[in-house]
Amino acid sequence: MRRSLTLVLFDIDGTLVNSAGAGRRAMERALQAIFGCSGSKSYRYDGKTDRQIVRELMQSEGFADSEIDRRMPAVLEAYLANLQEELAACCDRVHALDGVTALLGAIAGRSHLVPGLLTGNLERGARMKLSAAGLEPEKFRVGAFGSDHEDRFQLPPIALARARRAIGGSIAADRLVIVGDTPNDIACGRPLGARAIAVATGHYTVDELARHSPAALFRDLSDTEAVLAAIENA
């Protein structure tokens, strides 16, 4: 019997890749250049889209949404240029996280599993980070990005619609599995009936992620068979 297609969507930062802080440094430089300030050092970037990061940081500095919107394109262009420089400068420290390469290879060997991306990164930024870590962006058949919508919770429906168009088959919403390292990764697909697999390779601990009740939870992705079983059974 043919198995139902499952769309497996991966977050990037803290899930697939450690980019050695290149994204934050690139964003701070861009904000400083366009707004004259970069926001609070204590602000957390993880689990948010790039445009959300710009908006929340600059709101906290007193800028109105209309002014943030006006300057947003310039900030994002500066960010992408800075990101390329930052990744090149720390290329020896950018790497795929434990188990990622083996897991992606195993998923590629199962025709009913469709690998994709669900990330707050702009699409160009996502490709830069993956490539810098030695991962091929083209291996991910579909994706939804921070350049598609500022609200991360709007990204799962975008990814699902794209997958259905790209594959030409039906993927049920409850066969969407999101793999990520933040509470937002766990929560964002729930309105669709998606399942989440959490991994504590970012800034949230196992205990912190467990409070958000993911379908499965791992310290890292190094146990390929266990993670595959969780994807299949989610």
Secondary structure in CASP SS format (residue, H / E / C, confidence):
PFRMAT SS
TARGET T0000
AUTHOR 0000-0000-0000
METHOD secondary structure of the structure
MODEL  1
M C 1.00
R C 1.00
R C 1.00
S C 1.00
L C 1.00
T E 1.00
L E 1.00
V E 1.00
L E 1.00
F E 1.00
D C 1.00
I C 1.00
D E 1.00
G C 1.00
T C 1.00
L C 1.00
V E 1.00
N E 1.00
S C 1.00
A C 1.00
G C 1.00
A H 1.00
G H 1.00
R H 1.00
R H 1.00
A H 1.00
M H 1.00
E H 1.00
R H 1.00
A H 1.00
L H 1.00
Q H 1.00
A H 1.00
I H 1.00
F H 1.00
G C 1.00
C C 1.00
S C 1.00
G C 1.00
S C 1.00
K C 1.00
S C 1.00
Y C 1.00
R C 1.00
Y C 1.00
D C 1.00
G C 1.00
K C 1.00
T C 1.00
D H 1.00
R H 1.00
Q H 1.00
I H 1.00
V H 1.00
R H 1.00
E H 1.00
L H 1.00
M H 1.00
Q H 1.00
S H 1.00
E C 1.00
G C 1.00
F C 1.00
A C 1.00
D H 1.00
S H 1.00
E H 1.00
I H 1.00
D H 1.00
R H 1.00
R H 1.00
M H 1.00
P H 1.00
A H 1.00
V H 1.00
L H 1.00
E H 1.00
A H 1.00
Y H 1.00
L H 1.00
A H 1.00
N H 1.00
L H 1.00
Q H 1.00
E H 1.00
E H 1.00
L H 1.00
A H 1.00
A H 1.00
C C 1.00
C C 1.00
D C 1.00
R C 1.00
V C 1.00
H E 1.00
A E 1.00
L C 1.00
D C 1.00
G C 1.00
V H 1.00
T H 1.00
A H 1.00
L H 1.00
L H 1.00
G H 1.00
A H 1.00
I H 1.00
A H 1.00
G C 1.00
R C 1.00
S C 1.00
H C 1.00
L E 1.00
V E 1.00
P E 1.00
G E 1.00
L E 1.00
L E 1.00
T C 1.00
G C 1.00
N C 1.00
L C 1.00
E H 1.00
R H 1.00
G H 1.00
A H 1.00
R H 1.00
M H 1.00
K H 1.00
L H 1.00
S H 1.00
A H 1.00
A C 1.00
G C 1.00
L C 1.00
E C 1.00
P H 1.00
E H 1.00
K H 1.00
F C 1.00
R C 1.00
V E 1.00
G E 1.00
A E 1.00
F C 1.00
G C 1.00
S C 1.00
D C 1.00
H C 1.00
E C 1.00
D C 1.00
R H 1.00
F H 1.00
Q H 1.00
L H 1.00
P H 1.00
P H 1.00
I H 1.00
A H 1.00
L H 1.00
A H 1.00
R H 1.00
A H 1.00
R H 1.00
R H 1.00
A H 1.00
I H 1.00
G C 1.00
G C 1.00
S C 1.00
I C 1.00
A C 1.00
A H 1.00
D H 1.00
R H 1.00
L E 1.00
V E 1.00
I E 1.00
V E 1.00
G E 1.00
D C 1.00
T C 1.00
P H 1.00
N H 1.00
D H 1.00
I H 1.00
A H 1.00
C C 1.00
G C 1.00
R H 1.00
P H 1.00
L H 1.00
G C 1.00
A C 1.00
R E 1.00
A E 1.00
I E 1.00
A E 1.00
V E 1.00
A C 1.00
T C 1.00
G C 1.00
H C 1.00
Y C 1.00
T C 1.00
V H 1.00
D H 1.00
E H 1.00
L H 1.00
A H 1.00
R C 1.00
H C 1.00
S C 1.00
P C 1.00
A C 1.00
A E 1.00
L E 1.00
F E 1.00
R C 1.00
D C 1.00
L C 1.00
S C 1.00
D C 1.00
T H 1.00
E H 1.00
A H 1.00
V H 1.00
L H 1.00
A H 1.00
A H 1.00
I H 1.00
E H 1.00
N H 1.00
A C 1.00
END
